[in-house]
Amino acid sequence: MKMHILSGGRLRMRKSIYLPEAERGETIDLPVSCFLLRHSQGNVLFDTGCHPSVHVAPEARWGGMAKAMTAIGDPSENVVTELQRLGLTVDDIDVVVNSHFHPDHCGCNEYFTKAVVVCHQKELEAAQAVNAENMGFLAVDWKQPMPMQTIDGEHDVFGDGKILLVPVPGHTPGMISAVVTLERTGAFVLASDAAALRLHLERECCPKNTWNVDLATQSMAEIARMAAAGATVIYGHDLAQWATLRTGAVAYD
């Protein structure tokens, strides 16, 4: 199995959301990561990043959320274009796993019409609730006609231990990380927003946009346990780490 780390866009937000000591008005640039897992039984995409339209008409898609986060960079920096650079089309993706349903993690779901979408049952329930938009769940991103498979605990995607989905609630009710085990480079934890920055894990602190701090702290402790056991954690939005990763065509195997 091979793992490609792909760009799902980039965001700029108030730094104090992530690091409380930041000066007022200070901003932070956040890479948005997507992961292509090329397994012998099918191609799995973990998160789909931002929809390219948010570069040109953010309020039309994100509404009031566009005041809190700004898409930066080029509109061509999206997971669909990234796959094309690998010689793949959206129809080559068999499974889309959404770590959660915030728009920077499921924004391109609509393109993957041949895939099954996997999410946590509690995430789907939260996205369907009457106050869903107040929690950052936008139907235009997550509510698509493709078949959806929900999980309620750990889930081994192909039954061979290579892609294990692990519930890590706290940032949202149904947050999922993936533990990916590769033959040569070992285990990776795709933490998504369960550990957005390395500093969150090191300081055992949560960003302001956390749904349940107690659960998020427990989830970070579980991710820290996996890291202590030898897994490499790939943080959800850590720019310093992103600069050190192999991305695009250069795969981990």
C-alpha positions as CSV (number, residue, x, y, z in Angstrom):
1,M,0.0,0.0,0.0
2,K,1.1,3.5,-0.7
3,M,0.1,6.8,0.9
4,H,0.1,10.1,-0.9
5,I,-0.3,13.3,1.0
6,L,-2.3,15.8,-1.1
7,S,-3.2,19.5,-0.6
8,G,-6.8,20.2,0.0
9,G,-6.2,24.0,0.0
10,R,-4.9,26.4,2.5
11,L,-6.7,28.6,5.1
12,R,-5.9,31.8,7.0
13,M,-7.6,32.2,10.4
14,R,-7.1,34.2,13.7
15,K,-4.1,32.6,15.4
16,S,-5.8,33.0,18.8
17,I,-8.3,30.3,17.9
18,Y,-5.5,27.8,17.9
19,L,-3.0,29.4,20.3
20,P,-4.5,31.6,23.0
21,E,-1.3,33.6,23.7
22,A,-1.4,35.1,20.1
23,E,-1.7,38.8,19.7
24,R,-5.1,40.2,18.7
25,G,-5.2,40.5,14.9
26,E,-2.4,37.9,14.4
27,T,-3.2,35.3,11.8
28,I,-2.1,31.7,11.2
29,D,-1.8,29.9,7.8
30,L,-3.1,26.4,7.9
31,P,-2.5,23.7,5.3
32,V,-5.4,21.4,4.6
33,S,-4.3,17.8,4.1
34,C,-5.9,15.0,2.2
35,F,-4.6,11.5,2.0
36,L,-4.8,9.0,-0.9
37,L,-4.3,5.4,0.3
38,R,-3.6,3.1,-2.7
39,H,-4.6,-0.3,-1.3
40,S,-4.8,-3.5,-3.4
41,Q,-8.5,-3.7,-2.7
42,G,-9.3,-0.1,-3.6
43,N,-8.3,3.6,-3.5
44,V,-9.3,5.4,-0.2
45,L,-9.3,9.1,0.2
46,F,-9.2,10.4,3.7
47,D,-10.8,13.9,3.7
48,T,-11.5,15.9,0.6
49,G,-10.4,19.4,1.6
50,C,-11.9,22.7,0.5
51,H,-14.2,23.3,-2.4
52,P,-12.3,25.4,-5.1
53,S,-15.2,27.9,-5.3
54,V,-14.3,29.3,-1.9
55,H,-11.4,31.2,-3.5
56,V,-13.7,33.2,-5.7
57,A,-17.0,33.3,-3.8
58,P,-16.5,32.2,-0.2
59,E,-19.7,33.6,1.2
60,A,-21.8,31.9,-1.5
61,R,-20.7,28.5,-0.2
62,W,-19.6,29.1,3.4
63,G,-22.0,31.9,4.4
64,G,-21.1,33.6,7.7
65,M,-18.2,31.1,8.2
66,A,-16.3,33.0,5.5
67,K,-15.7,35.7,8.1
68,A,-13.8,33.3,10.3
69,M,-11.6,31.6,7.7
70,T,-10.2,32.7,4.4
71,A,-9.0,30.4,1.6
72,I,-5.6,31.5,0.4
73,G,-3.4,30.4,-2.5
74,D,-4.6,29.3,-5.9
75,P,-8.1,27.8,-6.7
76,S,-6.2,24.9,-8.5
77,E,-4.8,23.8,-5.1
78,N,-7.5,21.2,-4.4
79,V,-7.7,17.5,-4.1
80,V,-9.3,16.9,-7.5
81,T,-6.4,18.6,-9.3
82,E,-3.9,16.8,-7.0
83,L,-5.3,13.5,-8.1
84,Q,-5.1,14.5,-11.7
85,R,-1.4,15.1,-11.3
86,L,-1.1,11.5,-10.2
87,G,-2.9,10.3,-13.3
88,L,-6.2,9.6,-11.4
89,T,-9.7,10.9,-11.8
90,V,-12.4,11.3,-9.2
91,D,-13.9,8.0,-10.5
92,D,-10.8,6.1,-9.4
93,I,-11.7,6.7,-5.7
94,D,-13.6,3.8,-4.2
95,V,-14.0,5.1,-0.6
96,V,-14.0,8.6,0.9
97,V,-13.5,8.7,4.6
98,N,-14.4,12.0,6.2
99,S,-12.7,12.7,9.5
100,H,-15.5,15.1,10.3
101,F,-18.0,17.2,8.4
102,H,-16.4,20.7,8.6
103,P,-16.1,22.3,5.2
104,D,-12.3,22.1,4.9
105,H,-12.5,18.3,5.3
106,C,-15.5,17.4,3.1
107,G,-15.7,20.3,0.7
108,C,-14.9,18.3,-2.4
109,N,-17.1,15.3,-1.5
110,E,-19.5,16.1,-4.4
111,Y,-17.0,15.2,-7.0
112,F,-16.6,11.5,-5.9
113,T,-19.8,10.2,-7.2
114,K,-18.6,6.6,-7.6
115,A,-17.3,6.3,-4.0
116,V,-18.9,5.2,-0.7
117,V,-18.6,7.9,2.0
118,V,-17.6,6.6,5.5
119,C,-18.2,8.7,8.6
120,H,-19.0,8.3,12.2
121,Q,-22.7,7.9,13.1
122,K,-22.5,10.7,15.7
123,E,-21.0,13.0,13.1
124,L,-23.9,12.4,10.8
125,E,-26.4,12.9,13.6
126,A,-24.7,16.2,14.5
127,A,-24.7,17.4,10.9
128,Q,-28.4,16.6,10.6
129,A,-29.4,18.5,13.8
130,V,-31.4,21.7,13.7
131,N,-28.4,23.8,14.9
132,A,-25.9,22.1,12.5
133,E,-24.8,25.3,10.7
134,N,-23.9,26.9,14.1
135,M,-21.5,24.0,14.6
136,G,-19.9,24.4,11.2
137,F,-21.7,21.7,9.3
138,L,-22.8,22.9,5.9
139,A,-25.1,20.6,3.9
140,V,-23.7,21.9,0.6
141,D,-20.5,20.1,1.5
142,W,-21.4,16.9,3.3
143,K,-24.9,16.1,2.1
144,Q,-24.4,14.3,-1.2
145,P,-26.2,11.5,-3.0
146,M,-23.5,8.9,-2.7
147,P,-24.1,5.9,-0.4
148,M,-22.9,6.6,3.1
149,Q,-21.6,4.0,5.6
150,T,-21.5,5.0,9.2
151,I,-19.3,3.5,11.9
152,D,-19.8,3.5,15.7
153,G,-16.4,2.2,16.9
154,E,-13.1,1.2,15.4
155,H,-13.4,0.1,11.8
156,D,-10.9,-1.8,9.7
157,V,-11.6,-0.6,6.2
158,F,-10.3,-3.7,4.3
159,G,-10.0,-6.2,7.2
160,D,-6.3,-6.4,7.1
161,G,-5.2,-3.8,9.7
162,K,-3.7,-1.4,7.1
163,I,-6.3,1.3,7.4
164,L,-7.9,1.4,10.8
165,L,-10.5,4.2,11.6
166,V,-10.4,5.3,15.2
167,P,-13.1,7.5,16.9
168,V,-11.4,10.5,18.6
169,P,-14.4,12.7,19.5
170,G,-14.0,16.2,21.0
171,H,-13.4,18.6,18.1
172,T,-16.7,17.4,16.8
173,P,-19.0,14.6,18.1
174,G,-18.0,12.1,15.5
175,M,-14.4,12.9,14.8
176,I,-12.3,10.1,13.3
177,S,-8.6,9.6,12.9
178,A,-7.0,6.9,10.7
179,V,-4.2,4.7,11.7
180,V,-2.4,3.7,8.5
181,T,0.2,1.0,8.6
182,L,2.7,0.8,5.7
183,E,5.2,-2.0,5.0
184,R,8.4,0.1,4.9
185,T,7.7,3.3,6.8
186,G,5.5,1.9,9.6
187,A,2.4,3.4,11.3
188,F,1.0,6.9,10.8
189,V,-1.9,8.5,12.7
190,L,-3.8,10.8,10.4
191,A,-5.0,13.0,13.3
192,S,-7.0,15.6,11.4
193,D,-8.5,18.1,13.9
194,A,-8.2,15.8,16.8
195,A,-4.7,17.2,17.0
196,A,-4.6,20.2,14.6
197,L,-1.1,21.4,15.7
198,R,1.9,19.7,17.2
199,L,1.7,22.2,20.1
200,H,-1.8,21.1,21.0
201,L,-0.5,17.6,21.7
202,E,2.7,18.8,23.5
203,R,0.8,21.3,25.7
204,E,-2.3,19.1,26.1
205,C,-4.5,22.1,25.1
206,C,-7.4,22.5,22.8
207,P,-8.2,25.2,20.2
208,K,-11.2,27.4,20.8
209,N,-13.2,25.7,18.1
210,T,-13.6,22.6,20.2
211,W,-17.0,21.1,20.7
212,N,-16.2,19.2,24.0
213,V,-12.9,19.9,25.7
214,D,-12.9,16.9,28.0
215,L,-13.5,14.4,25.1
216,A,-10.9,16.2,23.0
217,T,-8.3,16.0,25.8
218,Q,-9.0,12.2,26.1
219,S,-8.6,11.8,22.3
220,M,-5.3,13.7,22.3
221,A,-4.1,11.4,25.1
222,E,-5.0,8.4,22.9
223,I,-3.1,9.9,20.0
224,A,-0.1,10.6,22.3
225,R,-0.2,7.0,23.4
226,M,0.0,5.8,19.7
227,A,2.8,8.2,19.1
228,A,4.7,6.8,22.1
229,A,4.2,3.4,20.7
230,G,6.1,4.4,17.5
231,A,3.4,5.9,15.2
232,T,4.1,9.1,13.3
233,V,1.4,11.6,13.9
234,I,0.4,13.8,11.0
235,Y,-1.3,16.9,12.5
236,G,-4.4,18.4,10.9
237,H,-3.1,21.8,10.1
238,D,0.5,22.2,11.1
239,L,2.4,24.4,8.6
240,A,5.8,23.6,10.0
241,Q,5.2,19.8,9.7
242,W,3.7,20.2,6.3
243,A,7.0,21.6,5.0
244,T,8.8,18.4,6.1
245,L,6.4,15.9,4.5
246,R,6.6,14.2,1.2
247,T,3.6,15.4,-0.8
248,G,2.0,14.9,-4.2
249,A,3.6,12.2,-6.3
250,V,6.2,11.2,-3.8
251,A,4.5,8.5,-1.8
252,Y,5.1,6.8,1.6
253,D,5.1,3.0,1.3
